[in-house]
């Protein structure tokens, strides 16, 4: 990695440590020569890649958010690889470009519609059936009013059929992954309560970031569910725990590597 960085194939950013000792963590991202090599391998120009040099110059909050999303994506990919289940993942940038024009009516505010952009969206295929998940990363910085609104929007998106029309899928669970910290448990419980009061049902699932990375986030009982007690697995080994609808729509045409 060091050699690739010094030859401009990779760029390198540093995340400061929060403890009074230790070195900052290095985060590597694509550099100029790396982008040129990738474009050459694809018989394309660098401006045709989904890459911009300025994307590497983001603040620490954006970087922490991106790393948290990558953590969950890697954990999901590892779990799917272990079970032999096909995975399709759409990252936030693609979701932002495709969903920005889709407005969801807010049931809590008459005449008000808003765009709803998850931090990630993925599907897992189990025994020929695809199950869909929207990812929400919670670092404790979003206030109660905004979280309640988001819960209402997800409920309306699912119940109105807007989600099914957009993704051609009839199953959805919204996964809130809560950042580690001394207040994680309290924050997770508050998120559960807010979503239960605003939307209810088993649409919303919650787990701590550390738990998600330490176990198999698909089949281990890591998740708390709005309106239910205990912890549950997203999928049993080989069989889904919950079918949100008996009907299966055609598979998504669009595949994102």
Secondary structure, 3 states (H helix, E strand, C coil): CHHHHHCCCEEEEEECCCCCCCCCEEEEEECHHHHHHHHHHCCCCHHHCCCCHHHHCCCHHHHHHHHHHHHHHHHHHHHHHHHCCCEEEEEHHHHHHHHCCCEEECCCCCCCEEECCCCEEEEEEECCEEEEEEEEEECCCCCHHHHHHHHHHHHHHHHCCHHHHHHCCCCCEEEEEECCCCCHHHHHHHHHHHHHHHCCCCCEEEEEHHHHHHCCCCCCCCEEECCCCCCECCECCCCECCCCCCCCCCCCCCCCC
